[in-house]
């Protein structure tokens, strides 16, 4: 797999973008230490963004009685990465133009309307829990969510709850960190089916949500009495056991004192999550003076077909100028309004591929253009 990926990257070539907008790689739906279920710092998240060629971070912190994430959360430019504060609340990921503490609404529809009336953005989140919601005037919906994709991996979830089985697999996770992370990905058929239904009523921008927390893993510490304490990534105790019951840890216990870590394994680092999935907002950045325009990003459904993208590997993270593969010939198909729509291969610049994967990808491509390029304004 790594050889195939390297060979594909070798075929990449720079391609100039036309029009007034420049396309940036972004990540939507991120959590940091402002959320109760994460300990991530802004510095490490920005470092992960730089490592993966991500230019925009759109946070979605959980609400708190101690602060308003929209007013007190991460924002501004940090090491050339644009950081936008937002909130995950009431079934939505929202990016309002003012604080939310005093915003009251008696229904999800009313809540969405209040934020949209103020000029904010509202995305329906975690569709697997809200397949029957009918919300008018949304900015868009999640058409993929990493956390939702993870929840159906029952065997993996069971293994993660067993520190002994997880510890025995630590070498494999460390040798293949990105491959292990990406192995959870399944084609989001239920999400895309619901997106189709919503787009038949009105345009909905489709976004792929990272839902990054960096909160899955374990740490093992030596404690008094020749015992070890096993904790999860958030520091919660999972168990205590004699060191002698964990022979693979005994060599690590030499010359250690109580409190010292013997092993740490982080399964969902921000860097892997940001590399796993992203979106492409378009913004007119012509210099420092125009930077604030990206505060209200114009979202385009470049994240169409997440599984399709990963299989064809035509969207690796980029550093510097955007790159793409040679275009594959395609035939434009009429859209709902009679205007021509590009095929997925034309929009994204796919290189021809062969074999079963190619046939599956082409089948997906024949379906995806019918959704159109969903841009939602107000």
N, C-alpha and C positions, 0 to 999 in steps of 0.2 A: 504494500500500500504506500509506504513512504517513497519507494522508487517511482511508482506511478505518479504520485503527486509531484515529485521533483521534476519528472519528465514533462508533465503538463505545465508546470510553472515556467519551464524553459521555453515554451512556445508563446508565452505572453509577450505582447508588444504594446508600447504606448499608443494611445489613440486620442486625438484631440476631441474635446467636447464642443458641440455647437450650441448656440443660444446664449442668453444672458446669465444662466445659472451654472454654477459649478456643483458637481455632485460630491457629497461627503459621506463617509462611512459613519454611522451613528449607532448607538445602542439605546433602546427604550426599555423602561421598566427595570430599574436597578435599585438595590437597597444597600445602605451603609449602616454605620453604628447609630445613626439617627432612628433606625428601626429596631424594635425589640428583639428581632431574630437574626441580627447580624452584628459583627464586630469590625467590619471593614472601615478603613480610614480613607479619606479623600486622596491622600498621597499615594497609597498603594493602588487605588482604583485608577487614578490618572496615569500612573506608571504602566498599568495593564493596558490602558487605552493607547498609550504611546507605542507599546510593544506590538499591538495588533493593528496599528494604522487607523484607530478610531478617533474621529475628530469631534464628535458631539456625544455627551453623556446626559441622558434624560432620566433623572432620578424619579422614583415613585415610592417615597417613604411611607411607612404605616403611620396613621394619625397618633398623636400623643397629647396628653394633658399638659405636658411640660413645655411644649413649644409648638409653633406652627411651621411645618416643613416648608411651606411656600414662602414664608417670610424669613425664617431662620435657617433653612436648609442650604445645601451646597449650591453655589451659583457663581456666574462670572467666568472669566477665562483663567485657566490654571495650566501653565506650561503649554500654552497655545491650544488647549482642549477646552471647548465651550461646555460649561456645566449648567444645566437647566433644572430648577427645583420642581418637583411634582409630588403627588400623593396618590397612593392606592387606597381607595375608600369606596364603600357602598357599591362594590361591583365594578368600579371604573378605575382607570388610570387617568388622572386629570392634571392638566397644566394650566392653572387659573392665572389671572392677571392681578389677583389680590388674595389676601388671606382667607382661609376657610373656616376659621373658628366660629364666626357669627353667621355662617351660611346655614340656613334651616330650610328643609324641604320635606314634604310628607310622602314623597314617592321617588323612585329612581328617575322617572321622567322629569319630574319637577327639579330634581337636583341637577340633572344634566342641562336642563333649560337655563337654570340660574347661572351656571358656569359659562355656557355658550353665549348668553346675553351679555356677559361681561367681557367677551372677546377671548375666552379661554378655549383650550382643546380638551375633548372628552373622548376616551377610547374605552369601549366595552372590554373588560378583562376576564380571563379565565372562562372562556365560552363553555367549557365542559360542565360548569355549574349553572349556566344561564342560557341554555339552548332555546328556551321559550320566551326570552325577553324580547320585547318589541319597543325599542327606544327610538323616537324620532329625533332627527337633527344631530346625530352623533358625528364626530369628526371621523371616526373609524372604529375598527375592531381588531383584536388580536387574531391572527390567522395561524399563529404558532406560539407556544409558550413552553419554555424549557422545563419549568417545574411541573406543568401538567403532563408533559411527555415522560417525565421521570416517574410519576406516580403509578403508571401501569406496569413498571418493571418490578413485579412482585418478588421475583427471586433475588434481584439485586438489592431491593429494600430489605429483605430478610437477612441477607448477608451483611449489610451495613449495620444491622442491629446486633450482630454477633461479633464482638471484638476479636475473638479467636480466629474466626474464618477470615475476617478482614485483615488481620495482622499477617496471616500466612500469604496473602496476596499482595503485600506491600511492594515487593520487588517488581511485580508486573505493572502495578499502577505507576510506579516511579519511572519505569522504562518506557511505558506507552501512555503518558498522561493525557494527551489530546485524544488518542484513539479510544481510551477508556471512557472519556467524557462523551465523545460522539457516538459511542455504541448504544446509548440510550435512545437515539433518535429514530422515530417512526414517522411514516408519512401521515400528516395530520388530516386524515380523510374527514373526520367529523367536523373539525374546525372549518375546512374549506367548503364542505357541503352547506354548513350554516352561513358562511360568507356568501355563497352563491344565492341563497334564499334572500338574504338581506339586500344584496345588490340588485335584485329584481325589483325592489321597492324604491331604493335610492342608492346613490353612490356612497360607498364606505371605503375609506382608505384602509388597506390591509397592512398590518405591521407585525413583524416577528418579535416577540418579547423575550428578552434575556431572562428576566426574573432572577437576576443574580443576587446571591446572599453571601456566598463564601462561608457557609455554615455546615458543611457536610464533611466529616472526617473524624479522626480521633487522635488523642494524645495519651501517652503512657508516662507516668511519673513514679519515681521511687519514693516510697514513704517509710515511716518507721516500722521496724519489725520485719525487715526483709520482705516487704510486700510492695505491690505496685497498685497504683490507682489509675483506672482507665476513664478518661473523660471524652465527651464529644467535642466538636469544634468550638462550642460556645462555653466550654468549661464545666458542663454539668457532669456529675459523677455517674458513670455507668456501672462500675463494679470495682471491688477491691479483691485482690487474690495474692497468694504467696508467689514470689518471684520464681520459685522452683517449678511451678506449674506452667511456666512459660519459658521453655528452654531456649527458644529463639531470641529471648531478651536477656538471658543471663550474661552473654559476653558484653552487652552494652552496660550492665550494671557495675562493672568493675570500676573502682576509683570514683564512684558516684556517691553523693550524699543525699539524704532525704530532701525531696523537693526538686531535684534535678530531673529534667526530661530524659527519657530513654528512647522515645520514638514519637514522631509526629507525622501524620499523613493527612494532607488536605486534598480532598477529592474534587472540589469545585472552585479552584482559584479563579479570581476574576479574569485573569488572562485567558484561561481556557474557555470560559463562558463567552467572553467578548469575541473570541475567535470562532466560536461555534455558530453564532447567528448575529445578524445585524440588519439595519435598514439603511436606506440612502435618502436622506433629506436633501433637497436642492436649495441652495442659498446663494444670493448675489454678493459674494465677498470680493470686493474690488480693492480692498485695503483696510487699514485700521478704522477709517471713518465709517465704513459700511458694516462693520462687524455687528453692531446691535441689531441689524435686520434679521439675523439668524435667531434672535430671541423667540420669534414666532416662525418656526421653521415651516416650510411648505413640504408636506409629506407626500411622497409618491410611492405607489405600491411596488417598489423594486424587490420586495421580499416575497414576491409570488412564488409559490411552489418550493417550500423549504427543502423537502426531500429531493425534489428534482434538482435543485441547486447543488446539494451536497453530492449527489451521485455523479453529476457531470463535472463537479469541481471547477466551475467557471467563475467562482466568486471567492477566491482566497483573500485574506487580508492583504492590504497594500500599504506600502510605505511610499511617501512622495506622491508623484503624479498618478492619477487613476490609470489602470491598465486593463486590457480586455483581450479576449482571444479573437482570432479571425472570424468574421461573420459567416454564418451558415445561410445559404440561400433559403428564403421562405416566401410564402405567398400571403399577401395582406388579406385579411378577412374583414368584411363590413361589421361595424359596431352597431349598437342598438339604435343610434341616431342616424345611421346611414353613412357615417364617416369611416374611412378605412382605419383599421387597427393593425399595428405591427404584430407579428408573431412573437412569441417569447424569445426565440433565437435572435430575431432582429433587434428586439429591445435591449437584450443583454449581451449580444455578441458571442453566441455559442460556437465552439469549434465542433465539427462533425465527430461523432463517436460511433463505435460499432458494437455489435453483440447484443445480448439480452438487455443490458443496461440501457443501450441506445434505444432499443425498441420501446422499453418502458418509458424512457424519458420523452420520446416522441409522442407516445400516447398521452402523457401528461400535457405536453405542449399543445396538442390539439384541443384539449379541454380548457386550458388556462386562458387563452385569448378572449374567450367569451365573457370573461369577467371585466375585461377592459382595463384601462388604467384609471383607477378610482381616485379622483382628487375631490376633496370635499371642502368647499368654502362656505361662507355664510354671508 
